[in-house]
Amino acid sequence: MTIAIIGAGGVGGYFGARWAAAGHDVTLIARGDHLEAIRARGVRLVSPAGDAVVPVLAVEDTSGIGQVDAVLVATKTWQLPDAAGHLRALVGQDTVVFGAQNGVEAPDQLAAVVGRERVLGGTCRIIAFIAEPGVIKHVGVEPTLLVGEPDGGDSGRVRALEAALDLGPAARLIASADIRAELWRKFLFFAPMSGVGAVTRATVGAIREQTETRTMLRAAFDEVYAVSVAAGIGLPEGVVDTIDAFVDTLPHDGTSSLQRDFDAGRRTELDALAGAMTRLGRKHRVPTPVHDLLYAALLPMERRARGEVESSHPRMRLRG
């Protein structure tokens, strides 16, 4: 199978290297020092599922690749508009495109670029990152991509992807008959945990041990579930209790990628998480006061990271 992967970070670099090692024709679209390191030495995987050094073709743009069988878009949500420029050169009549973004809106955003008929819904489970140029470090969670038809049900093209790209525990790809529910299940956990972590600048352990903050987190979970019900998403009863209990299993010092991006002054996925909740709440007429507050509180930092406002913080003296 010929596969192009837009975004060679923790997700794209990991799965791309595993698929290339299994004999698939993989091209990574990368940039900068990471691109040069992959060209020189391949992708080095450091993983509980097995370390490896895998030669993989890596390029900066897609102009010379041609049409492929499948495209995995593994960028951040805010990078999707840039990814669109790469996509068009890769997509033919039978190409399937799927993403691995956080949030629930990416399939629609991809469909706006290449057409709904070519897009599958996708979500991933993995904790991995670029440890240094050319090196992907996988530190936890069995690497899994879930892929399915946006409107649900079974299809030959999803089954074909699963048959070709499911490599077992080292890199699973699982066909989902209800990918919308899978996207929302992850969103139910990730949007609240990311927003509360970023606004408090606290670790998972500190959040769950502080009664008031844990209460806020639970209220945020409840908001996502209420919006999912209004949107017709088939999440199971008791899913909020399951997610809430899952928080107690996480490492005490854990933080979300959104929180780490804010701490580093980088642009974040705020708009796809708390921002999406405010939009979807209004659309479905469901109150979302916790997410409205999280979004409003974090937006000034996000706008500084985008370069939309001055990054300086002039000192002010308040007299009383």
C-alpha positions in Angstrom: 0.0 0.0 0.0 1.3 3.5 -0.8 0.8 5.9 2.1 1.6 9.5 2.6 1.8 10.9 6.1 1.4 14.7 6.6 3.1 15.4 9.9 5.9 13.2 11.1 5.7 13.9 14.8 4.8 11.4 17.6 1.8 9.9 15.8 2.7 10.2 12.2 6.4 9.4 12.7 5.6 6.3 14.8 2.9 4.8 12.6 4.8 5.7 9.4 7.9 3.9 10.6 6.1 0.8 11.7 4.2 0.6 8.4 7.4 1.1 6.4 9.1 -1.6 8.4 6.2 -3.9 7.5 6.9 -3.3 3.8 4.5 -0.5 2.8 5.6 2.3 0.6 5.5 5.2 3.0 6.4 8.9 2.5 6.6 11.3 5.5 6.1 15.0 4.9 8.3 16.7 7.5 10.4 19.8 7.8 13.5 21.4 9.4 16.0 19.4 11.4 13.6 16.5 11.8 13.3 16.1 8.0 17.1 16.2 7.6 17.7 13.7 10.3 15.2 11.2 8.8 16.8 11.6 5.4 20.2 10.9 6.8 19.5 8.2 9.3 15.8 7.1 9.0 13.3 7.2 11.9 14.6 5.8 15.2 11.8 4.4 17.4 12.3 4.1 21.1 9.3 2.1 22.3 8.1 -0.5 24.8 6.8 -2.3 21.7 10.4 -2.6 20.4 13.1 -0.2 19.4 13.9 0.1 15.7 15.7 2.2 13.1 13.6 2.4 9.9 14.6 4.0 6.6 11.7 6.0 5.4 11.4 8.4 2.5 10.9 11.9 3.8 10.1 15.1 1.8 9.2 18.7 2.5 6.4 19.0 0.0 4.2 16.6 -1.9 4.8 17.8 -5.5 6.8 14.8 -6.6 4.9 12.0 -4.7 1.9 11.5 -6.9 -1.4 9.9 -5.9 -1.4 7.4 -3.1 -3.7 4.8 -1.7 -4.1 6.4 1.7 -3.2 9.7 3.5 -2.8 10.0 7.3 -3.0 13.6 8.4 -1.2 13.7 11.7 -0.8 17.4 12.2 -2.2 19.6 15.0 -5.8 20.8 14.4 -4.7 24.4 13.7 -2.3 23.1 11.1 -5.1 21.6 9.0 -5.3 24.6 6.6 -1.6 24.2 5.8 -2.1 20.5 5.3 -4.7 21.2 2.7 -2.0 22.4 0.3 -0.2 19.1 0.6 -3.4 17.0 0.3 -4.5 17.9 -3.2 -1.4 16.5 -5.0 -1.8 13.2 -3.2 -5.5 12.4 -3.7 -6.9 10.4 -6.6 -10.2 8.8 -7.3 -9.7 5.9 -4.8 -7.5 7.6 -2.2 -8.8 7.6 1.4 -7.9 10.4 3.8 -8.1 10.1 7.6 -6.8 12.2 10.4 -5.6 11.7 14.0 -6.4 15.1 15.5 -7.8 15.9 18.9 -11.4 17.2 18.8 -14.4 16.2 16.8 -14.4 18.6 13.8 -11.4 17.4 11.8 -13.3 15.0 9.5 -15.5 17.9 8.3 -12.5 20.1 7.8 -10.7 17.5 5.7 -13.9 16.8 3.7 -14.1 20.5 2.8 -10.7 20.1 1.1 -10.8 16.8 -0.7 -14.5 15.9 -0.7 -16.6 14.0 1.8 -16.5 10.8 -0.3 -12.7 10.4 0.3 -12.6 11.1 4.0 -12.8 8.6 6.9 -13.0 9.5 10.5 -10.0 8.7 12.6 -8.6 9.0 16.1 -5.5 7.7 17.9 -4.4 6.4 21.2 -0.7 6.8 21.9 1.7 8.8 24.0 4.7 9.6 21.8 6.7 12.6 20.8 9.8 13.8 19.0 12.6 13.3 21.5 15.2 14.8 19.1 15.4 15.2 15.4 14.7 11.8 13.7 13.8 10.1 17.0 10.3 9.2 18.1 9.9 8.2 21.7 6.8 6.1 22.6 6.2 6.2 26.3 2.8 4.7 26.9 -0.5 3.4 25.7 -0.8 0.6 23.1 -0.4 2.4 19.7 -3.8 2.3 18.1 -5.6 4.1 15.3 -9.3 3.8 15.0 -10.8 4.5 11.6 -14.3 4.4 10.3 -16.9 5.8 7.9 -18.0 9.3 9.1 -21.7 8.3 9.1 -21.0 4.9 10.7 -21.4 1.3 9.5 -19.1 -1.1 7.7 -17.3 -0.6 4.4 -14.8 -2.4 2.1 -12.3 0.4 2.2 -12.2 0.5 6.0 -11.8 -3.3 6.1 -9.0 -3.1 3.5 -7.1 -0.5 5.6 -7.5 -2.7 8.7 -6.3 -5.8 6.8 -3.2 -4.0 5.4 -2.2 -1.7 8.3 -3.1 -3.5 11.6 0.2 -4.7 12.8 -0.9 -6.0 16.2 0.3 -4.6 19.5 3.2 -2.6 17.9 0.8 -0.6 15.7 -2.9 -1.4 15.7 -5.4 0.0 13.2 -8.9 -1.0 14.1 -12.1 -0.6 12.0 -14.8 1.2 13.9 -18.5 1.0 13.0 -19.2 4.2 15.0 -16.2 6.4 14.7 -18.2 9.5 15.7 -18.7 7.9 19.1 -15.0 7.1 19.4 -14.1 10.7 18.5 -16.5 12.0 21.2 -15.4 9.5 23.8 -11.8 10.8 23.5 -13.1 14.4 23.3 -15.1 13.9 26.5 -11.9 13.2 28.4 -9.4 15.3 26.5 -11.2 18.7 26.2 -12.0 19.1 29.9 -8.6 17.6 31.1 -6.7 19.9 28.8 -8.6 23.0 29.6 -8.6 22.6 33.4 -4.9 21.6 33.4 -4.0 24.6 31.3 -6.0 27.2 33.3 -4.8 25.9 36.7 -1.2 25.0 35.5 -1.5 22.0 37.8 -0.6 18.4 37.3 -3.2 15.6 37.1 -2.5 14.6 40.6 -3.0 18.2 42.0 -6.2 18.6 40.0 -7.8 15.4 41.4 -6.6 16.0 44.9 -8.2 19.5 45.1 -11.9 19.0 45.8 -13.0 22.3 44.2 -10.9 21.7 41.0 -12.0 18.0 40.7 -15.6 19.2 40.9 -14.9 21.7 38.1 -13.4 18.9 36.0 -16.4 16.6 36.6 -18.7 19.5 35.6 -16.7 19.9 32.4 -17.1 16.1 31.6 -20.9 16.5 32.2 -21.0 19.4 29.7 -19.4 17.4 26.9 -21.7 14.5 27.5 -24.8 16.8 27.5 -23.7 18.2 24.1 -23.0 14.7 22.7 -26.5 13.7 23.6 -28.0 16.8 21.9 -25.8 16.0 18.8 -27.1 12.5 18.6 -23.9 10.8 19.5 -24.3 7.2 20.9 -22.1 7.3 23.9 -23.0 4.7 26.5 -24.7 5.5 29.8 -22.2 5.7 32.6 -19.4 6.9 30.3 -18.8 10.0 32.4 -18.3 7.9 35.5 -15.8 5.7 33.5 -13.8 8.7 32.4 -13.9 10.3 35.8 -12.5 7.1 37.3 -9.9 6.9 34.6 -8.5 10.2 35.9 -7.5 8.4 39.1 -5.3 5.9 37.1 -3.2 8.6 35.5 0.4 9.5 36.6 0.4 12.1 39.3 2.8 14.4 37.4 1.0 14.1 34.1 0.0 17.1 32.1 -1.8 17.6 28.8 -0.2 18.6 25.5 -2.3 21.7 25.5 -0.9 22.7 28.9 2.7 22.0 27.7 2.2 24.0 24.6 0.9 27.0 26.6 3.9 26.7 29.0 6.3 26.7 26.1 4.5 29.7 24.5 3.5 27.7 21.4 0.2 27.9 19.5 -2.2 25.4 20.9 -5.4 23.4 20.0 -7.5 25.5 22.3 -9.9 26.3 19.4 -10.5 22.6 18.7 -11.1 21.8 22.4 -12.7 24.4 24.7 -13.5 26.6 21.6 -15.3 23.7 19.9 -17.3 23.1 23.1 -18.5 26.7 23.2 -19.5 26.6 19.5 -21.2 23.2 19.7 -23.0 24.2 22.9 -24.5 27.2 21.2 -25.4 25.2 18.1 -27.2 22.5 20.2 -28.6 25.0 22.8 -26.8 23.3 25.6 -25.2 25.5 28.3 -21.4 25.1 28.7 -20.4 27.5 31.4 -17.2 25.7 32.4 -15.9 25.5 28.9 -17.0 29.1 28.2 -14.9 30.1 31.2 -11.9 28.0 30.2 -11.9 29.3 26.6 -12.2 32.9 27.7 -9.4 32.6 30.3 -7.0 30.9 28.0 -7.7 32.9 24.8 -5.3 35.8 25.6 -2.4 33.4 25.9 -3.4 31.7 22.7 -3.6 35.0 20.9 -0.1 35.9 22.1 1.2 32.6 20.9 -0.3 33.3 17.4 1.3 36.7 17.3 -2.0 38.5 17.2 -1.3 40.6 20.3 1.9 41.9 21.9 3.8 39.3 23.9 5.2 41.8 26.4 3.7 42.0 29.9 4.2 45.5 31.2 4.3 45.8 35.0 1.4 47.5 36.6 1.1 48.8 40.1 -2.3 48.8 41.6 -3.0 51.4 44.3 -5.7 50.9 46.8 
